[in-house]
Amino acid sequence: MAEGAPETSRSRGLLGRLRRGGRTRVALLVAVAVVLVAGVLVWWHYQGRESTDDAQIDGHISPIAARVGGTVTAVLVDDNQRVEKGALLVRIDPRDYQVALARAEADLAENEASSRAAQTTVPLTSTTATAQETGAGSDVAGAEARLVAAQAQAREAEARERQTATDVERFKPLLAKQEISQQQFDVAVTAADAAHAAHQAAVAAVEAAQKAVGAARARLQQAGTTREQVAISNARAASAAAKAEMARAAVEQAKLNLAYTEVRAPLTGIVSRRTVEVGQVVQPGQPLLALVDLDDVWVTANFKESQLARIRPGQRAEVSVDAFGGRTFSGHVDSLSAATGARFSLLPPENATGNYVKVVQRVPVKIVFEPGQDEGRALRPGMSVEPTVFVR
């Protein structure tokens, strides 16, 4: 009995050690399983999202510049002041532009008066030309009719002259035979002389009628030139009207220039980078200040090109803002840039060299915020953020 007791104690110790070793192995297996499950869950978690720390908030920054030159008489805003659309920002001395407007209006009045006068002469010239042409045509017709009558009278006088001359030749032998009296012969001679004179007068009348026809036709031709005068009058009227339109445009430009002396806000925003001061002489196009529209901001996230395979417009995103201790804002992917950021740099990289080194490029992705998250307009362009895009 004394020898069996130590053997039992040793058996019991061995069984205890075996039990403790089994529990250790079970615990080790459980720990390994937990680590594997946790690893799988972590892998699954990060496989469903893409994130980057190369991102910042962007927004519309509108530079405000002078449209006209002059001396600044008033600056009505300060840096970081919120202004509404249409608010007066800067006033430039308007007196030079008021004088220019008055001069342009005077030129317009003068040109409009000239245009009205030119338009009045057009119907007068047209009426005069028509009357002259009609009268000249009537004169030509009358002269031609008188020529025809004169020619008929000349033929009649020529026929009478031939007849009387024939009577004289026939009476000569009869007078010699004393078959007719000397008185009868003298009457025939007188009639022949009268017929000859009448014929000469008729010929002269024909020549005069022909000259009258030529003169009438010349007057008709001269009257035809009045049509050109009408065309010239119309051209002058059109030129005067065009000058009036030019003067009217000059007045409108002068009004615009006068209006440009008051620089107003084109949108609602925050005044930033104000460089203008009272008394400063500014030139057209010179920057005066900038307006930042805080009502429309977004995130520009520069993802690596290897991350873009699963990023699509419309995917949900979360944006962690560094300035607010990592506060998260909700948003979604709006669009992907058409080129990498390097392509829009001042000096794009040129890879056609012998020392080319491949560099992972980044592509800007625009992420927009969901509405209603930035009531106090705390998000400002340029802030650093870390966006995460949920790709599934």
Protein Blocks (a to p, Z undefined) as FASTA:
>chain_A
ZZmmmmmmmmmmmmmmmmmmmmmmmmmmmmmmmmmmmmmmmmmmmmmpccdfbdcddddd
dddddfbgcddfbdcbdehiacdehiafbdcdfklmmmmmmmmmmmmmmmmmmmmmmmmm
mmmmmmmmmmmmmmmmmmmmmmmmmmmmmmmmmmmmmmmmmmmmmmmmmmmmmmmnopac
fklmmmmmmmmmmmmmmmmmmmmmmmmmmmmmmmmmmmmmmmmmmmmmmmmmmmmmmmmm
mmmmmmmmmmmmmmmmmmmmpccdfbdcddehiabdehiacdehiafbdcddfkbccddd
dddfklmmmgcehiacddddfklnopacddddfbdcfbdfklmmmbdcdfkbfkbccddd
dddddddddehklmnomacghiacdddddfZZ
